[in-house]
Amino acid sequence: MNPKELIRAKRDGAPLDPDDLRALARGIADGGLTDAQVAAFAMAVFFRGLDSIELPAFTLGRSAPIWILCTITLKSTVLPVSGSTVCG
């Protein structure tokens, strides 16, 4: 997984592979990504969204509670996730 390439692909509107999203979520949770990479990914998701395959892959890939961008109902809603995904 190359975070730069994944962020660029999402920014450009490409769907991301579930395995890559899980690895990206783990990188966010364990500090493997820089703050700038996390911010760039959050912006790409805010503008492009995560589809019905990407969102669960990203959410289930985390190894610790993290903040995710909920794109199912309101693109601007940011929610803490711990154990289950609730978007509102």
C-alpha positions as CSV (number, residue, x, y, z in Angstrom):
1,M,0.0,0.0,0.0
2,N,1.3,3.4,-1.0
3,P,-0.6,6.0,0.9
4,K,0.2,8.8,-1.6
5,E,-1.2,6.7,-4.5
6,L,-4.3,5.7,-2.6
7,I,-5.0,9.3,-1.6
8,R,-4.4,10.5,-5.2
9,A,-6.7,7.8,-6.6
10,K,-9.5,8.7,-4.1
11,R,-9.0,12.4,-4.9
12,D,-9.5,11.6,-8.6
13,G,-12.6,9.6,-7.9
14,A,-11.3,6.1,-8.4
15,P,-12.7,3.3,-6.2
16,L,-10.2,1.9,-3.7
17,D,-9.5,-1.8,-3.1
18,P,-10.9,-3.0,0.2
19,D,-7.6,-4.4,1.3
20,D,-5.9,-1.1,0.6
21,L,-8.5,0.7,2.6
22,R,-8.1,-1.7,5.6
23,A,-4.4,-1.1,5.5
24,L,-4.9,2.7,5.3
25,A,-7.3,2.6,8.3
26,R,-4.7,0.6,10.3
27,G,-2.0,3.1,9.3
28,I,-4.2,5.9,10.6
29,A,-4.9,4.1,13.9
30,D,-1.3,3.1,14.6
31,G,0.2,6.4,13.6
32,G,1.9,5.0,10.4
33,L,0.5,7.9,8.3
34,T,1.5,11.5,8.8
35,D,-1.0,14.1,9.9
36,A,-0.9,15.6,6.4
37,Q,-1.7,12.2,4.8
38,V,-4.6,11.7,7.1
39,A,-5.9,15.2,6.3
40,A,-5.5,14.7,2.6
41,F,-7.4,11.4,2.8
42,A,-10.2,13.0,4.8
43,M,-10.5,15.8,2.2
44,A,-10.6,13.3,-0.6
45,V,-13.3,11.3,1.1
46,F,-15.3,14.4,2.0
47,F,-15.4,15.5,-1.7
48,R,-15.6,12.0,-3.3
49,G,-17.2,9.9,-0.7
50,L,-16.8,6.2,0.1
51,D,-19.1,3.8,-1.7
52,S,-21.0,0.9,-0.1
53,I,-18.0,-1.4,-0.4
54,E,-15.3,1.1,0.6
55,L,-17.0,2.4,3.8
56,P,-17.2,-1.0,5.6
57,A,-13.7,-2.0,4.4
58,F,-12.3,1.2,5.8
59,T,-14.3,1.1,9.0
60,L,-13.5,-2.6,9.7
61,G,-9.8,-2.1,9.0
62,R,-9.2,0.0,12.1
63,S,-7.5,-1.7,15.0
64,A,-8.4,1.1,17.4
65,P,-11.2,3.7,17.6
66,I,-10.6,6.4,15.1
67,W,-12.5,9.3,13.6
68,I,-14.1,8.5,10.2
69,L,-15.9,10.6,7.7
70,C,-19.5,9.4,7.4
71,T,-20.6,9.7,3.8
72,I,-23.8,7.6,3.8
73,T,-26.2,10.3,4.9
74,L,-24.4,13.6,5.4
75,K,-21.1,14.3,3.8
76,S,-20.2,16.8,6.5
77,T,-20.8,14.6,9.5
78,V,-17.7,13.4,11.3
79,L,-18.4,10.8,14.0
80,P,-16.3,8.8,16.4
81,V,-16.5,5.1,15.7
82,S,-15.9,2.5,18.4
83,G,-17.3,-1.0,17.9
84,S,-20.1,-0.1,15.5
85,T,-20.7,2.3,12.6
86,V,-23.4,4.8,13.2
87,C,-23.9,7.6,10.6
88,G,-26.4,10.3,11.1
